């Protein structure tokens, strides 16, 4: 009797544990949930013989809807479903870093929306010479 009671209690505890386990949504960051229409092939028995089962089945396509997640436009993930990687198009050039979708952070050696324009700086000095308009180096004669 005691073994049966222990079995009932353990089954009840397992049932309660399964009911209270809440699935977590792994998607984080800049993601969106959208509705997807899908179809699956289903069947039903047309002719049933009790001693060996169904002898003829009919098939039909069932339409069902499900929700899926994806990163928003301009964002990507590296396989962990955490949409925190911005996408810059065109890519950031000359050592620029993509901060937000299509927004580059340029180092002091470049400028422009995609850091494509090189500028005069302490890393690219015009020596001996002069820097004009921030990006045009005019070298001294002989250099």
Helices and strands as residue ranges (DSSP letters): H 2-20, E 28-29, E 31-49, E 53-71, E 75-76, E 82-83, E 85-86, E 97-100, E 103-105, E 110-111, E 117-118, E 129-132, E 136-139
